[in-house]
Amino acid sequence: MAIISLIGNHIKRLKDEKGLSYPFIAKRAGCSCTFAYNICNGKTKFCGISILSKLALSFGYTLEDLLLMPAVPVSNAFGVTKKGI
């Protein structure tokens, strides 16, 4: 998996968990809503580090934090769903 796709997956998961919209995170990152959507859905292959860093910061994380996150949420890695917790 390409790094941009990995980070995009994490950003999308965080966006969904926090109930945020693409316009909200795009505004905080200083990019268009379409670009934020494309990053989160693996539809872009190139993105500047500054945009990725700003997206990470909009959730209270650094870019390094996002790179070190597990690809699958820990609760799902063991087959546990939110309903089963």
FIBA-100238 format. One record per atom (N, C-alpha, C, O): residue number from 1; residue in one letter; chain; x, y, z. Coordinates in steps of 0.2 Angstrom, whole numbers, always signed. Layout:
N
<NUM; 'a'; 'A'; <X; Y; Z>>
...
END
This chain:
85
<1; 'm'; 'A'; <+4; -6; +0>>
<1; 'm'; 'A'; <+0; +0; +0>>
<1; 'm'; 'A'; <+4; +6; +0>>
<1; 'm'; 'A'; <+9; +7; +4>>
<2; 'a'; 'A'; <+3; +11; -4>>
<2; 'a'; 'A'; <+7; +17; -5>>
<2; 'a'; 'A'; <+6; +21; +2>>
<2; 'a'; 'A'; <+0; +21; +5>>
<3; 'i'; 'A'; <+11; +25; +3>>
<3; 'i'; 'A'; <+10; +29; +10>>
<3; 'i'; 'A'; <+4; +34; +9>>
<3; 'i'; 'A'; <+1; +34; +14>>
<4; 'i'; 'A'; <+3; +37; +4>>
<4; 'i'; 'A'; <-2; +42; +3>>
<4; 'i'; 'A'; <-9; +38; +4>>
<4; 'i'; 'A'; <-13; +41; +8>>
<5; 's'; 'A'; <-10; +32; +2>>
<5; 's'; 'A'; <-16; +28; +3>>
<5; 's'; 'A'; <-17; +26; +10>>
<5; 's'; 'A'; <-22; +26; +13>>
<6; 'l'; 'A'; <-11; +24; +13>>
<6; 'l'; 'A'; <-11; +23; +21>>
<6; 'l'; 'A'; <-14; +28; +25>>
<6; 'l'; 'A'; <-18; +28; +29>>
<7; 'i'; 'A'; <-10; +34; +24>>
<7; 'i'; 'A'; <-12; +40; +27>>
<7; 'i'; 'A'; <-19; +42; +26>>
<7; 'i'; 'A'; <-23; +44; +30>>
<8; 'g'; 'A'; <-21; +42; +19>>
<8; 'g'; 'A'; <-28; +43; +18>>
<8; 'g'; 'A'; <-33; +39; +21>>
<8; 'g'; 'A'; <-39; +41; +23>>
<9; 'n'; 'A'; <-32; +32; +22>>
<9; 'n'; 'A'; <-36; +28; +25>>
<9; 'n'; 'A'; <-37; +30; +33>>
<9; 'n'; 'A'; <-42; +30; +35>>
<10; 'h'; 'A'; <-31; +32; +36>>
<10; 'h'; 'A'; <-32; +34; +43>>
<10; 'h'; 'A'; <-36; +40; +44>>
<10; 'h'; 'A'; <-40; +41; +48>>
<11; 'i'; 'A'; <-35; +45; +39>>
<11; 'i'; 'A'; <-38; +51; +39>>
<11; 'i'; 'A'; <-46; +50; +38>>
<11; 'i'; 'A'; <-50; +53; +42>>
<12; 'k'; 'A'; <-48; +46; +34>>
<12; 'k'; 'A'; <-55; +44; +32>>
<12; 'k'; 'A'; <-58; +41; +39>>
<12; 'k'; 'A'; <-63; +43; +41>>
<13; 'r'; 'A'; <-54; +36; +42>>
<13; 'r'; 'A'; <-57; +33; +48>>
<13; 'r'; 'A'; <-58; +38; +53>>
<13; 'r'; 'A'; <-63; +38; +57>>
<14; 'l'; 'A'; <-53; +42; +54>>
<14; 'l'; 'A'; <-53; +47; +60>>
<14; 'l'; 'A'; <-59; +52; +58>>
<14; 'l'; 'A'; <-63; +54; +63>>
<15; 'k'; 'A'; <-60; +54; +52>>
<15; 'k'; 'A'; <-65; +58; +50>>
<15; 'k'; 'A'; <-72; +55; +52>>
<15; 'k'; 'A'; <-77; +59; +54>>
<16; 'd'; 'A'; <-73; +49; +50>>
<16; 'd'; 'A'; <-79; +45; +51>>
<16; 'd'; 'A'; <-80; +44; +58>>
<16; 'd'; 'A'; <-86; +45; +61>>
<17; 'e'; 'A'; <-75; +43; +62>>
<17; 'e'; 'A'; <-76; +42; +70>>
<17; 'e'; 'A'; <-78; +48; +73>>
<17; 'e'; 'A'; <-82; +48; +78>>
<18; 'k'; 'A'; <-75; +54; +71>>
<18; 'k'; 'A'; <-77; +60; +74>>
<18; 'k'; 'A'; <-83; +64; +71>>
<18; 'k'; 'A'; <-85; +69; +73>>
<19; 'g'; 'A'; <-86; +61; +66>>
<19; 'g'; 'A'; <-92; +63; +63>>
<19; 'g'; 'A'; <-90; +70; +59>>
<19; 'g'; 'A'; <-95; +74; +59>>
<20; 'l'; 'A'; <-84; +71; +56>>
<20; 'l'; 'A'; <-83; +77; +53>>
<20; 'l'; 'A'; <-84; +77; +45>>
<20; 'l'; 'A'; <-84; +71; +43>>
<21; 's'; 'A'; <-85; +82; +42>>
<21; 's'; 'A'; <-86; +82; +35>>
<21; 's'; 'A'; <-80; +84; +31>>
<21; 's'; 'A'; <-75; +86; +34>>
<22; 'y'; 'A'; <-80; +82; +25>>
<22; 'y'; 'A'; <-75; +84; +20>>
<22; 'y'; 'A'; <-74; +91; +20>>
<22; 'y'; 'A'; <-68; +94; +20>>
<23; 'p'; 'A'; <-79; +96; +19>>
<23; 'p'; 'A'; <-78; +103; +19>>
<23; 'p'; 'A'; <-74; +105; +26>>
<23; 'p'; 'A'; <-70; +110; +25>>
<24; 'f'; 'A'; <-76; +102; +31>>
<24; 'f'; 'A'; <-73; +104; +38>>
<24; 'f'; 'A'; <-65; +103; +38>>
<24; 'f'; 'A'; <-61; +107; +39>>
<25; 'i'; 'A'; <-63; +97; +36>>
<25; 'i'; 'A'; <-56; +95; +36>>
<25; 'i'; 'A'; <-52; +98; +31>>
<25; 'i'; 'A'; <-47; +100; +31>>
<26; 'a'; 'A'; <-56; +99; +25>>
<26; 'a'; 'A'; <-52; +103; +19>>
<26; 'a'; 'A'; <-51; +110; +21>>
<26; 'a'; 'A'; <-45; +113; +20>>
<27; 'k'; 'A'; <-55; +113; +25>>
<27; 'k'; 'A'; <-54; +120; +27>>
<27; 'k'; 'A'; <-48; +121; +32>>
<27; 'k'; 'A'; <-44; +125; +31>>
<28; 'r'; 'A'; <-48; +116; +36>>
<28; 'r'; 'A'; <-43; +116; +41>>
<28; 'r'; 'A'; <-36; +114; +38>>
<28; 'r'; 'A'; <-31; +117; +40>>
<29; 'a'; 'A'; <-36; +110; +33>>
<29; 'a'; 'A'; <-30; +109; +29>>
<29; 'a'; 'A'; <-28; +114; +24>>
<29; 'a'; 'A'; <-22; +113; +21>>
<30; 'g'; 'A'; <-32; +118; +22>>
<30; 'g'; 'A'; <-31; +123; +17>>
<30; 'g'; 'A'; <-31; +120; +10>>
<30; 'g'; 'A'; <-27; +122; +5>>
<31; 'c'; 'A'; <-35; +115; +9>>
<31; 'c'; 'A'; <-36; +112; +2>>
<31; 'c'; 'A'; <-43; +112; +0>>
<31; 'c'; 'A'; <-48; +113; +4>>
<32; 's'; 'A'; <-45; +110; -6>>
<32; 's'; 'A'; <-52; +109; -8>>
<32; 's'; 'A'; <-55; +103; -5>>
<32; 's'; 'A'; <-52; +98; -3>>
<33; 'c'; 'A'; <-62; +103; -5>>
<33; 'c'; 'A'; <-65; +98; -2>>
<33; 'c'; 'A'; <-64; +91; -7>>
<33; 'c'; 'A'; <-64; +86; -4>>
<34; 't'; 'A'; <-64; +93; -13>>
<34; 't'; 'A'; <-63; +87; -18>>
<34; 't'; 'A'; <-56; +84; -17>>
<34; 't'; 'A'; <-55; +78; -17>>
<35; 'f'; 'A'; <-51; +88; -16>>
<35; 'f'; 'A'; <-44; +85; -14>>
<35; 'f'; 'A'; <-44; +81; -8>>
<35; 'f'; 'A'; <-41; +76; -8>>
<36; 'a'; 'A'; <-47; +84; -3>>
<36; 'a'; 'A'; <-48; +80; +4>>
<36; 'a'; 'A'; <-51; +73; +3>>
<36; 'a'; 'A'; <-49; +68; +5>>
<37; 'y'; 'A'; <-57; +73; -1>>
<37; 'y'; 'A'; <-60; +67; -3>>
<37; 'y'; 'A'; <-56; +62; -6>>
<37; 'y'; 'A'; <-56; +56; -5>>
<38; 'n'; 'A'; <-52; +65; -11>>
<38; 'n'; 'A'; <-48; +61; -15>>
<38; 'n'; 'A'; <-42; +58; -11>>
<38; 'n'; 'A'; <-40; +52; -13>>
<39; 'i'; 'A'; <-39; +61; -7>>
<39; 'i'; 'A'; <-34; +59; -2>>
<39; 'i'; 'A'; <-37; +53; +2>>
<39; 'i'; 'A'; <-34; +48; +2>>
<40; 'c'; 'A'; <-43; +54; +5>>
<40; 'c'; 'A'; <-46; +49; +9>>
<40; 'c'; 'A'; <-48; +43; +6>>
<40; 'c'; 'A'; <-49; +38; +9>>
<41; 'n'; 'A'; <-50; +43; -1>>
<41; 'n'; 'A'; <-52; +38; -4>>
<41; 'n'; 'A'; <-47; +35; -9>>
<41; 'n'; 'A'; <-49; +31; -14>>
<42; 'g'; 'A'; <-41; +37; -9>>
<42; 'g'; 'A'; <-36; +34; -13>>
<42; 'g'; 'A'; <-36; +36; -20>>
<42; 'g'; 'A'; <-34; +32; -24>>
<43; 'k'; 'A'; <-39; +41; -22>>
<43; 'k'; 'A'; <-40; +43; -29>>
<43; 'k'; 'A'; <-34; +48; -31>>
<43; 'k'; 'A'; <-35; +51; -36>>
<44; 't'; 'A'; <-30; +50; -27>>
<44; 't'; 'A'; <-24; +54; -28>>
<44; 't'; 'A'; <-17; +51; -27>>
<44; 't'; 'A'; <-17; +47; -22>>
<45; 'k'; 'A'; <-13; +52; -31>>
<45; 'k'; 'A'; <-6; +48; -30>>
<45; 'k'; 'A'; <-1; +53; -27>>
<45; 'k'; 'A'; <+4; +51; -25>>
<46; 'f'; 'A'; <-2; +60; -28>>
<46; 'f'; 'A'; <+3; +65; -26>>
<46; 'f'; 'A'; <-1; +70; -21>>
<46; 'f'; 'A'; <-6; +72; -22>>
<47; 'c'; 'A'; <+3; +71; -16>>
<47; 'c'; 'A'; <+0; +76; -11>>
<47; 'c'; 'A'; <+6; +79; -7>>
<47; 'c'; 'A'; <+11; +75; -6>>
<48; 'g'; 'A'; <+6; +85; -6>>
<48; 'g'; 'A'; <+12; +88; -3>>
<48; 'g'; 'A'; <+12; +86; +5>>
<48; 'g'; 'A'; <+6; +85; +8>>
<49; 'i'; 'A'; <+18; +86; +8>>
<49; 'i'; 'A'; <+18; +84; +15>>
<49; 'i'; 'A'; <+15; +90; +19>>
<49; 'i'; 'A'; <+12; +88; +24>>
<50; 's'; 'A'; <+15; +96; +17>>
<50; 's'; 'A'; <+11; +101; +21>>
<50; 's'; 'A'; <+4; +100; +22>>
<50; 's'; 'A'; <+1; +101; +27>>
<51; 'i'; 'A'; <+1; +98; +16>>
<51; 'i'; 'A'; <-7; +96; +16>>
<51; 'i'; 'A'; <-8; +90; +21>>
<51; 'i'; 'A'; <-12; +90; +25>>
<52; 'l'; 'A'; <-4; +85; +20>>
<52; 'l'; 'A'; <-5; +79; +24>>
<52; 'l'; 'A'; <-4; +81; +32>>
<52; 'l'; 'A'; <-7; +78; +36>>
<53; 's'; 'A'; <+1; +85; +33>>
<53; 's'; 'A'; <+3; +87; +40>>
<53; 's'; 'A'; <-3; +91; +43>>
<53; 's'; 'A'; <-5; +90; +48>>
<54; 'k'; 'A'; <-6; +95; +39>>
<54; 'k'; 'A'; <-12; +99; +41>>
<54; 'k'; 'A'; <-18; +95; +42>>
<54; 'k'; 'A'; <-22; +96; +47>>
<55; 'l'; 'A'; <-19; +90; +38>>
<55; 'l'; 'A'; <-24; +85; +39>>
<55; 'l'; 'A'; <-24; +82; +45>>
<55; 'l'; 'A'; <-28; +81; +49>>
<56; 'a'; 'A'; <-18; +79; +46>>
<56; 'a'; 'A'; <-16; +76; +53>>
<56; 'a'; 'A'; <-17; +80; +59>>
<56; 'a'; 'A'; <-21; +78; +64>>
<57; 'l'; 'A'; <-15; +86; +58>>
<57; 'l'; 'A'; <-16; +91; +64>>
<57; 'l'; 'A'; <-23; +93; +65>>
<57; 'l'; 'A'; <-25; +94; +71>>
<58; 's'; 'A'; <-27; +92; +60>>
<58; 's'; 'A'; <-34; +94; +61>>
<58; 's'; 'A'; <-38; +89; +66>>
<58; 's'; 'A'; <-43; +90; +68>>
<59; 'f'; 'A'; <-34; +83; +66>>
<59; 'f'; 'A'; <-37; +78; +71>>
<59; 'f'; 'A'; <-33; +77; +77>>
<59; 'f'; 'A'; <-34; +73; +82>>
<60; 'g'; 'A'; <-28; +82; +78>>
<60; 'g'; 'A'; <-24; +82; +84>>
<60; 'g'; 'A'; <-18; +77; +84>>
<60; 'g'; 'A'; <-15; +75; +89>>
<61; 'y'; 'A'; <-16; +75; +78>>
<61; 'y'; 'A'; <-10; +70; +77>>
<61; 'y'; 'A'; <-5; +74; +73>>
<61; 'y'; 'A'; <-6; +79; +69>>
<62; 't'; 'A'; <+1; +71; +73>>
<62; 't'; 'A'; <+6; +73; +68>>
<62; 't'; 'A'; <+6; +68; +62>>
<62; 't'; 'A'; <+3; +63; +63>>
<63; 'l'; 'A'; <+9; +70; +57>>
<63; 'l'; 'A'; <+10; +65; +51>>
<63; 'l'; 'A'; <+13; +59; +53>>
<63; 'l'; 'A'; <+12; +54; +51>>
<64; 'e'; 'A'; <+18; +59; +58>>
<64; 'e'; 'A'; <+22; +54; +60>>
<64; 'e'; 'A'; <+17; +49; +64>>
<64; 'e'; 'A'; <+17; +43; +63>>
<65; 'd'; 'A'; <+13; +52; +68>>
<65; 'd'; 'A'; <+7; +48; +71>>
<65; 'd'; 'A'; <+3; +44; +66>>
<65; 'd'; 'A'; <+2; +38; +68>>
<66; 'l'; 'A'; <+1; +47; +61>>
<66; 'l'; 'A'; <-3; +43; +56>>
<66; 'l'; 'A'; <+1; +38; +53>>
<66; 'l'; 'A'; <-2; +32; +51>>
<67; 'l'; 'A'; <+7; +39; +51>>
<67; 'l'; 'A'; <+12; +34; +48>>
<67; 'l'; 'A'; <+13; +28; +53>>
<67; 'l'; 'A'; <+13; +22; +50>>
<68; 'l'; 'A'; <+12; +29; +59>>
<68; 'l'; 'A'; <+14; +23; +64>>
<68; 'l'; 'A'; <+7; +20; +66>>
<68; 'l'; 'A'; <+8; +15; +70>>
<69; 'm'; 'A'; <+1; +23; +64>>
<69; 'm'; 'A'; <-5; +19; +66>>
<69; 'm'; 'A'; <-5; +13; +63>>
<69; 'm'; 'A'; <-3; +12; +57>>
<70; 'p'; 'A'; <-8; +8; +66>>
<70; 'p'; 'A'; <-10; +1; +63>>
<70; 'p'; 'A'; <-14; +2; +57>>
<70; 'p'; 'A'; <-19; +7; +57>>
<71; 'a'; 'A'; <-14; -2; +52>>
<71; 'a'; 'A'; <-18; -1; +46>>
<71; 'a'; 'A'; <-25; -3; +47>>
<71; 'a'; 'A'; <-29; +0; +44>>
<72; 'v'; 'A'; <-26; -7; +52>>
<72; 'v'; 'A'; <-33; -9; +54>>
<72; 'v'; 'A'; <-34; -7; +61>>
<72; 'v'; 'A'; <-29; -8; +65>>
<73; 'p'; 'A'; <-39; -4; +63>>
<73; 'p'; 'A'; <-40; -2; +70>>
<73; 'p'; 'A'; <-39; -8; +74>>
<73; 'p'; 'A'; <-42; -14; +73>>
<74; 'v'; 'A'; <-36; -8; +80>>
<74; 'v'; 'A'; <-34; -13; +84>>
<74; 'v'; 'A'; <-40; -17; +86>>
<74; 'v'; 'A'; <-40; -23; +86>>
<75; 's'; 'A'; <-46; -14; +88>>
<75; 's'; 'A'; <-52; -18; +89>>
<75; 's'; 'A'; <-54; -22; +84>>
<75; 's'; 'A'; <-57; -28; +85>>
<76; 'n'; 'A'; <-53; -20; +77>>
<76; 'n'; 'A'; <-55; -24; +72>>
<76; 'n'; 'A'; <-50; -30; +70>>
<76; 'n'; 'A'; <-52; -35; +67>>
<77; 'a'; 'A'; <-44; -29; +72>>
<77; 'a'; 'A'; <-39; -33; +70>>
<77; 'a'; 'A'; <-40; -40; +74>>
<77; 'a'; 'A'; <-38; -45; +71>>
<78; 'f'; 'A'; <-44; -40; +79>>
<78; 'f'; 'A'; <-45; -46; +83>>
<78; 'f'; 'A'; <-53; -49; +81>>
<78; 'f'; 'A'; <-55; -53; +85>>
<79; 'g'; 'A'; <-56; -46; +77>>
<79; 'g'; 'A'; <-63; -48; +75>>
<79; 'g'; 'A'; <-68; -45; +79>>
<79; 'g'; 'A'; <-74; -47; +79>>
<80; 'v'; 'A'; <-66; -40; +83>>
<80; 'v'; 'A'; <-71; -37; +88>>
<80; 'v'; 'A'; <-74; -31; +85>>
<80; 'v'; 'A'; <-71; -27; +82>>
<81; 't'; 'A'; <-81; -31; +85>>
<81; 't'; 'A'; <-84; -25; +82>>
<81; 't'; 'A'; <-87; -21; +88>>
<81; 't'; 'A'; <-86; -23; +94>>
<82; 'k'; 'A'; <-89; -15; +86>>
<82; 'k'; 'A'; <-91; -10; +91>>
<82; 'k'; 'A'; <-97; -13; +95>>
<82; 'k'; 'A'; <-98; -12; +101>>
<83; 'k'; 'A'; <-101; -17; +92>>
<83; 'k'; 'A'; <-107; -20; +95>>
<83; 'k'; 'A'; <-105; -25; +100>>
<83; 'k'; 'A'; <-108; -26; +105>>
<84; 'g'; 'A'; <-99; -28; +99>>
<84; 'g'; 'A'; <-97; -34; +103>>
<84; 'g'; 'A'; <-93; -31; +109>>
<84; 'g'; 'A'; <-91; -35; +113>>
<85; 'i'; 'A'; <-91; -25; +109>>
<85; 'i'; 'A'; <-87; -22; +115>>
<85; 'i'; 'A'; <-92; -21; +121>>
<85; 'i'; 'A'; <-89; -19; +126>>
END
